[in-house]
Amino acid sequence: MTQLITSLIKPEETLILVVDDIPDNVQLIGQILAGEKYRIAVATNGKQAISIAEKSKPDLVLLDIMMPDMDGYEVCRFMKSKLDMSNIPIIFLTAKTESTDKIKGFEIGAADYITKPFDAMEVLARVKTHLGLKLAIDRVNEYNLDLERMLQERTKELIQTERHAAFSLMIQGIIHNFKNPITNLMWNSDFLSMQNAKIQSVISSKDIDALEKIDEICKNFEHYNSLIMSTLRQLTTMINSLMAKSRSDKSTVHEIIDLNYILNGELDFMNADLDFKNNIIKDIQLSDKKLLVEIVPSDVSQIFQNLIRNAMDALLLHTDPQITISTGMKKSNVWFKISDNGPGINQSIIKKIFDPFFTTKSKIGDETDNKPTGTGLGLHSCSEILKSYSGKIEVDSQLGSGTSFTVYLPLKNII
């Protein structure tokens, strides 16, 4: 492995900084390195060495310890304190053989020692070894950066996948609730057709009591027409909520916005789900203060929907289902909390609920017999979104008493 790494070193692309206040030493080291085609920079004092290192970022430094004004220890200590130079290996050039001096050098970050008088083979061997180590470390750092970038992209993809899945579940519920109003419209329309047929029959019969009968039928017309208009308004509200939600979820722009405003909009949208609107007891306790946050609103919407949907799933078989939604401010954070009076979460599971792909629900697409389904990404995506805003999510649950999720976001102060 070492041979493989060192074989990748290209001397003509490698810059070595030689620092020594004695010209003969510089000349000798230079000849040894030049024979292997290494590029060389030279400094005769500590300040000059630092100046060259800051500008050219050498791949390795051969540094004399005993120099006037600023010795090698000071130069080494300075370079290791700078993030952009801390990974440059430094090999001390010294006539000192005392172990305490070597220990001091290692403690401040030196990679190795070469003792005077110089042996060409030793110099080249140590230079090649530490250039190889630096190359290996640089490669590892590059791989780590690539992995981080890949992880960030994958996390974004997972969050987007969860957003689509959560929105799909919500839409399925709302579309299901379209059936009742549409059925009512069809039934009322059929009834009006029947009443119209009655009117035509009465008119044709020339019955002396026809006017009274027609008046009664017209009253029925008015009643059922009112029902139709009410149902159409309900459908229009549901459709408008869907359209508004679709528009807001497309935005990727950060906004300074009141958290309460976002949640009120989400509640309006979720009321298009008649199960949420009619079958869940809701206790809304929004703060009367403006809770300003700087976020992409759809990110908060996704978190809110996930938590509400989880609460509704937990309350599926509850005889008296209740969800409490509250907001507030704590120090430099704003928060919103969603609590349910469901069965609670076992403590052994709480440790896992934010892990990706962990779910106690059936996976989407499985046969569920109307049981709740999930992607296993809901709470994980909530956590990842909040991390990007320096926020967090906390859970508190008691078996048999219910569960609360509290979301914290940094308060945006406007001066």
Phi, psi and omega per residue, in radians:
M1 nan -0.752 3.126
T2 -1.086 -0.738 3.128
Q3 -1.109 -0.666 3.125
L4 -1.093 -0.782 -3.133
I5 -1.136 -0.863 -3.092
T6 -1.129 -0.477 3.117
S7 -1.198 -0.311 3.138
L8 -1.493 -0.155 -3.141
I9 -1.211 2.283 3.084
K10 -1.960 1.763 -3.062
P11 -0.939 -0.696 -3.101
E12 -1.159 -0.271 3.096
E13 -1.874 0.125 -3.056
T14 -1.903 2.192 -3.133
L15 -1.827 2.176 3.108
I16 -2.018 2.200 3.100
L17 -1.635 2.113 3.109
V18 -1.829 2.162 -3.081
V19 -2.138 1.986 3.122
D20 -2.818 2.426 -3.123
D21 -1.525 0.001 3.117
I22 -1.848 1.969 -3.078
P23 -0.963 -0.661 -3.125
D24 -1.073 -0.695 3.114
N25 -1.132 -0.748 3.132
V26 -1.079 -0.760 -3.123
Q27 -1.108 -0.766 -3.126
L28 -1.119 -0.843 3.121
I29 -1.063 -0.733 -3.131
G30 -1.043 -0.743 3.133
Q31 -1.131 -0.714 3.131
I32 -1.066 -0.794 -3.088
L33 -1.298 -0.686 -3.135
A34 -1.093 -0.555 3.108
G35 -1.079 -0.406 3.096
E36 -1.773 0.154 3.076
K37 1.235 0.350 3.050
Y38 -1.241 2.532 2.987
R39 -1.373 2.464 -3.007
I40 -2.255 2.394 2.926
A41 -2.072 2.555 -3.040
V42 -2.181 2.395 3.010
A43 -2.326 2.469 -3.109
T44 -1.858 0.033 3.056
N45 -2.695 2.969 -3.043
G46 -1.125 -0.774 -3.106
K47 -1.126 -0.717 3.102
Q48 -1.115 -0.678 3.126
A49 -1.071 -0.774 -3.136
I50 -1.122 -0.735 3.138
S51 -1.055 -0.796 3.130
I52 -1.143 -0.752 -3.107
A53 -1.097 -0.691 -3.137
E54 -1.145 -0.628 -3.075
K55 -1.465 -0.763 -2.972
S56 -1.793 -0.222 3.141
K57 0.816 1.238 -3.117
P58 -1.111 2.794 3.116
D59 -1.416 -0.370 -3.135
L60 -2.801 2.618 3.125
V61 -2.177 2.224 2.978
L62 -1.768 1.959 -2.876
L63 -2.157 2.098 3.066
D64 -1.250 2.471 3.131
I65 -1.429 -0.850 -3.016
M66 -1.526 1.687 3.090
M67 -2.374 2.602 3.133
P68 -1.228 2.806 3.082
D69 1.161 -1.118 -3.085
M70 -2.310 1.881 -3.059
D71 -1.408 3.086 -3.086
G72 -1.094 -0.583 3.123
Y73 -1.073 -0.760 -3.134
E74 -1.139 -0.734 3.109
V75 -1.068 -0.806 -3.138
C76 -1.069 -0.825 -3.123
R77 -1.043 -0.742 -3.141
F78 -1.111 -0.828 -3.095
M79 -1.113 -0.695 -3.129
K80 -1.229 -0.301 3.124
S81 -1.461 -0.207 -3.116
K82 -1.749 2.215 -3.048
L83 -1.026 -0.664 -3.067
D84 -1.403 -0.085 3.120
M85 -2.183 -0.054 -3.011
S86 -1.154 -0.405 -3.110
N87 -1.620 0.056 3.113
I88 -1.369 2.099 3.141
P89 -1.194 2.420 3.134
I90 -2.096 2.148 3.066
I91 -1.913 2.123 3.138
F92 -1.345 2.420 3.011
L93 -1.821 2.073 -3.032
T94 -2.706 2.637 3.012
A95 -1.610 -0.113 -3.106
K96 -1.279 2.425 3.112
T97 -2.119 -0.020 -3.139
E98 -1.150 2.342 -3.109
S99 -1.119 -0.544 3.139
T100 -1.116 -0.623 3.111
D101 -1.179 -0.697 3.121
K102 -1.150 -0.733 3.137
I103 -1.079 -0.735 3.122
K104 -1.033 -0.756 3.132
G105 -1.097 -0.779 3.124
F106 -1.116 -0.640 -3.119
E107 -1.117 -0.553 -3.120
I108 -1.666 0.058 2.974
G109 2.045 0.079 3.115
A110 -1.117 2.548 3.137
A111 -1.569 -0.541 -3.052
D112 -2.938 3.085 3.091
Y113 -2.237 2.521 2.897
I114 -2.211 2.158 -3.069
T115 -1.605 2.566 3.063
K116 -1.508 2.595 -0.071
P117 -1.227 2.649 -3.005
F118 -1.361 2.457 2.964
D119 -1.876 2.118 -3.025
A120 -0.981 -0.782 -3.114
M121 -1.117 -0.679 3.118
E122 -1.153 -0.775 3.141
V123 -1.011 -0.887 -3.109
L124 -1.121 -0.666 -3.139
A125 -1.134 -0.798 -3.130
R126 -1.198 -0.695 3.104
V127 -1.054 -0.826 -3.108
K128 -1.120 -0.706 3.140
T129 -1.058 -0.837 -3.049
H130 -1.359 -0.475 2.988
L131 -1.162 -0.688 3.091
G132 -1.099 -0.744 3.112
L133 -1.103 -0.744 3.136
K134 -1.113 -0.726 3.107
L135 -1.064 -0.734 3.127
A136 -1.114 -0.762 3.139
I137 -1.124 -0.731 3.118
D138 -1.072 -0.715 3.120
R139 -1.111 -0.755 3.125
V140 -1.073 -0.762 3.122
N141 -1.082 -0.698 3.103
E142 -1.116 -0.760 3.106
Y143 -1.073 -0.711 3.134
N144 -1.104 -0.737 3.103
L145 -1.105 -0.725 3.102
D146 -1.093 -0.737 3.123
L147 -1.119 -0.700 3.108
E148 -1.101 -0.761 3.112
R149 -1.103 -0.736 3.118
M150 -1.116 -0.694 -3.141
L151 -1.150 -0.718 3.114
Q152 -1.094 -0.758 3.129
E153 -1.142 -0.720 -3.139
R154 -1.145 -0.685 3.109
T155 -1.083 -0.747 3.099
K156 -1.057 -0.725 3.121
E157 -1.103 -0.736 3.138
L158 -1.123 -0.722 3.118
I159 -1.099 -0.739 3.129
Q160 -1.146 -0.696 3.098
T161 -1.065 -0.776 3.130
E162 -1.136 -0.669 3.125
R163 -1.054 -0.789 3.129
H164 -1.143 -0.711 -3.131
A165 -1.142 -0.773 -3.137
A166 -1.124 -0.739 3.133
F167 -1.140 -0.664 3.121
S168 -1.090 -0.757 3.106
L169 -1.073 -0.728 -3.137
M170 -1.120 -0.771 -3.140
I171 -1.113 -0.678 3.113
Q172 -1.034 -0.739 3.122
G173 -1.118 -0.729 -3.120
I174 -1.207 -0.755 3.122
I175 -1.072 -0.678 3.074
H176 -1.019 -0.647 -3.126
N177 -1.335 -0.178 3.017
F178 -1.185 -0.451 -3.015
K179 -1.072 -0.759 -3.098
N180 -1.104 -0.872 3.099
P181 -1.059 -0.687 -3.131
I182 -1.149 -0.720 3.083
T183 -1.062 -0.737 3.105
N184 -1.075 -0.729 3.117
L185 -1.058 -0.788 -3.121
M186 -1.132 -0.726 -3.118
W187 -1.149 -0.802 -3.137
N188 -1.144 -0.637 3.094
S189 -1.122 -0.745 3.094
D190 -1.073 -0.704 -3.121
F191 -1.125 -0.736 3.123
L192 -1.094 -0.643 3.092
S193 -1.101 -0.695 3.108
M194 -1.122 -0.728 3.135
Q195 -1.138 -0.657 3.107
N196 -1.090 -0.709 3.111
A197 -1.100 -0.646 3.116
K198 -1.115 -0.750 -3.136
I199 -1.054 -0.806 -3.139
Q200 -1.081 -0.633 3.131
S201 -1.174 -0.730 -3.137
V202 -1.127 -0.754 -3.133
I203 -1.078 -0.709 -3.107
S204 -1.195 -0.569 -3.077
S205 -1.321 -0.290 -3.099
K206 0.933 0.640 3.117
D207 -1.168 2.395 -3.121
I208 -1.158 -0.412 3.106
D209 -1.628 0.281 -3.032
A210 -1.050 -0.701 -3.074
L211 -1.071 -0.733 3.129
E212 -1.130 -0.693 3.141
K213 -1.174 -0.722 3.131
I214 -1.140 -0.661 3.121
D215 -1.092 -0.710 3.134
E216 -1.143 -0.731 -3.137
I217 -1.146 -0.673 -3.139
C218 -1.119 -0.624 3.078
K219 -1.085 -0.690 3.080
N220 -1.115 -0.667 3.075
F221 -0.983 -0.844 -3.091
E222 -1.090 -0.729 -3.121
H223 -1.113 -0.858 -3.069
Y224 -1.308 -0.484 3.026
N225 -1.151 -0.651 3.090
S226 -1.102 -0.705 3.095
L227 -1.108 -0.714 3.128
I228 -1.092 -0.791 -3.123
M229 -1.121 -0.677 3.106
S230 -1.103 -0.734 3.125
T231 -1.153 -0.700 3.116
L232 -1.124 -0.674 3.092
R233 -1.120 -0.678 3.111
Q234 -1.097 -0.790 3.107
L235 -1.106 -0.697 3.127
T236 -1.092 -0.732 3.103
T237 -1.077 -0.747 3.140
M238 -1.122 -0.760 -3.136
I239 -1.155 -0.732 3.114
N240 -1.086 -0.661 3.107
S241 -1.112 -0.738 3.112
L242 -1.093 -0.754 -3.119
M243 -1.162 -0.759 3.122
A244 -1.109 -0.706 3.140
K245 -1.125 -0.745 3.136
S246 -1.071 -0.726 3.133
R247 -1.147 -0.804 -3.073
S248 -1.175 -0.584 -3.107
D249 -1.294 -0.265 3.117
K250 -1.405 -0.326 -3.085
S251 -1.253 2.389 3.063
T252 -2.114 0.342 -3.060
V253 -1.671 2.331 3.055
H254 -1.212 2.362 3.117
E255 -2.300 2.623 2.941
I256 -1.591 1.996 -2.948
I257 -2.569 2.668 3.125
D258 -1.343 2.179 3.135
L259 -0.987 -0.679 3.134
N260 -1.069 -0.646 3.136
Y261 -1.088 -0.758 3.135
I262 -1.094 -0.813 -3.077
L263 -1.174 -0.648 3.075
N264 -1.073 -0.707 3.092
G265 -1.111 -0.691 3.114
E266 -1.160 -0.677 3.115
L267 -1.143 -0.696 3.076
D268 -1.048 -0.757 -3.140
F269 -1.137 -0.783 -3.053
M270 -1.243 -0.345 3.069
N271 -1.205 -0.208 2.998
A272 -1.220 -0.324 3.007
D273 -1.498 1.849 -3.017
L274 -1.128 -0.443 3.066
D275 -1.115 -0.814 3.097
F276 -1.145 -0.717 -3.063
K277 -1.221 -0.753 -2.954
N278 -1.825 -0.462 -2.987
N279 -1.831 -0.147 3.138
I280 -1.926 2.204 3.018
I281 -1.312 2.183 -3.078
K282 -2.041 2.287 3.062
D283 -1.996 1.810 -3.061
I284 -1.715 2.095 -3.105
Q285 -2.249 1.173 -3.120
L286 -1.445 2.431 -3.123
S287 -1.060 2.551 3.088
D288 -1.471 0.019 3.092
K289 -1.672 2.705 3.023
K290 -1.319 2.186 -3.115
L291 -1.904 1.434 -3.014
L292 -1.353 2.300 3.069
V293 -2.330 2.699 3.067
E294 -1.943 1.788 -3.019
I295 -2.625 3.014 2.872
V296 -1.493 1.988 -3.022
P297 -0.904 -0.640 -3.105
S298 -1.135 -0.415 3.080
D299 -1.149 -0.793 3.098
V300 -1.153 -0.662 3.112
S301 -1.034 -0.752 -3.138
Q302 -1.091 -0.765 3.134
I303 -1.090 -0.820 -3.116
F304 -1.046 -0.821 -3.129
Q305 -1.081 -0.771 3.138
N306 -1.021 -0.786 -3.086
L307 -1.215 -0.693 3.096
I308 -1.128 -0.767 -3.127
R309 -1.116 -0.691 3.092
N310 -1.095 -0.706 3.127
A311 -1.127 -0.740 3.122
M312 -1.120 -0.685 3.102
D313 -1.103 -0.691 -3.139
A314 -1.164 -0.455 -3.075
L315 -1.692 0.178 -2.988
L316 -0.928 -0.764 -3.081
L317 -1.830 0.186 -3.103
H318 -1.308 2.415 -3.125
T319 -1.372 -0.361 -3.106
D320 -2.416 1.117 -3.004
P321 -1.197 2.325 -3.140
Q322 -2.452 2.403 3.056
I323 -2.166 2.280 3.083
T324 -1.903 2.251 -3.133
I325 -2.114 2.100 -3.088
S326 -2.378 2.726 3.102
T327 -2.378 2.830 3.122
G328 -3.077 -2.984 -3.107
M329 -2.306 2.408 3.121
K330 -2.455 1.919 -3.104
K331 0.960 -2.062 -3.077
S332 -1.701 0.298 -3.129
N333 -2.184 2.646 2.878
V334 -1.855 2.775 -3.096
W335 -2.552 2.719 2.885
F336 -2.364 2.529 -3.062
K337 -2.186 2.398 3.057
I338 -2.127 2.058 -3.086
S339 -2.112 2.549 3.054
D340 -2.273 2.841 3.103
N341 -1.834 0.628 -3.113
G342 -1.386 -2.835 -3.026
P343 -1.312 -0.208 -3.117
G344 1.475 3.037 -3.093
I345 -2.109 2.330 3.101
N346 -1.090 2.422 -3.082
Q347 -1.037 -0.558 3.135
S348 -1.192 -0.434 3.135
I349 -1.506 -0.583 -3.093
I350 -0.936 -0.614 -3.127
K351 -1.137 -0.320 -3.028
K352 -1.902 -0.198 -2.905
I353 -1.144 -0.354 3.123
F354 -1.655 0.017 3.096
D355 -1.287 2.497 3.115
P356 -1.128 2.409 3.073
F357 1.258 0.090 3.049
F358 -1.499 2.233 3.096
T359 -2.695 2.569 3.036
T360 -1.691 -0.021 -3.141
K361 -1.622 2.913 3.013
S362 -1.240 2.544 3.114
K363 -1.236 2.572 3.114
I364 -1.033 2.305 -3.127
G365 1.781 -0.342 3.102
D366 -1.359 2.767 3.023
E367 -1.205 2.132 -2.982
T368 -2.141 -0.214 -3.087
D369 0.907 0.821 3.115
N370 1.167 0.235 3.054
K371 -1.389 2.723 -3.137
P372 -1.051 2.522 3.071
T373 -2.079 2.798 3.133
G374 -2.734 2.883 3.137
T375 -1.640 -0.297 -3.009
G376 1.399 0.148 -3.112
L377 -2.024 -0.122 -3.029
G378 -0.992 -1.081 -3.099
L379 -1.218 -0.571 3.088
H380 -1.096 -0.778 3.139
S381 -1.159 -0.627 3.058
C382 -1.016 -0.819 -3.121
S383 -1.101 -0.768 -3.114
E384 -1.165 -0.699 3.103
I385 -1.067 -0.788 -3.103
L386 -1.147 -0.631 3.089
K387 -1.030 -0.650 -3.115
S388 -1.169 -0.307 3.093
Y389 -1.870 0.184 -3.039
S390 1.055 0.566 3.077
G391 -1.821 -3.016 3.140
K392 -2.769 2.920 3.098
I393 -2.309 2.375 3.134
E394 -2.144 2.625 3.140
V395 -2.208 2.440 3.055
D396 -2.347 2.145 -3.063
S397 -2.492 2.467 3.073
Q398 -2.242 2.231 3.128
L399 -1.020 2.248 3.123
G400 1.491 -0.149 -3.076
S401 -2.054 -0.399 3.121
G402 2.155 -3.109 -3.048
T403 -2.398 2.508 3.066
S404 -2.215 2.337 2.982
F405 -2.001 2.239 3.126
T406 -2.052 2.216 -3.116
V407 -1.885 2.259 3.131
Y408 -1.990 2.364 3.069
L409 -2.330 2.581 3.128
P410 -1.102 2.343 3.059
L411 -1.224 2.333 3.098
K412 -1.662 1.945 3.105
N413 -1.553 2.271 3.096
I414 -1.917 2.036 -3.100
I415 -1.538 nan nan
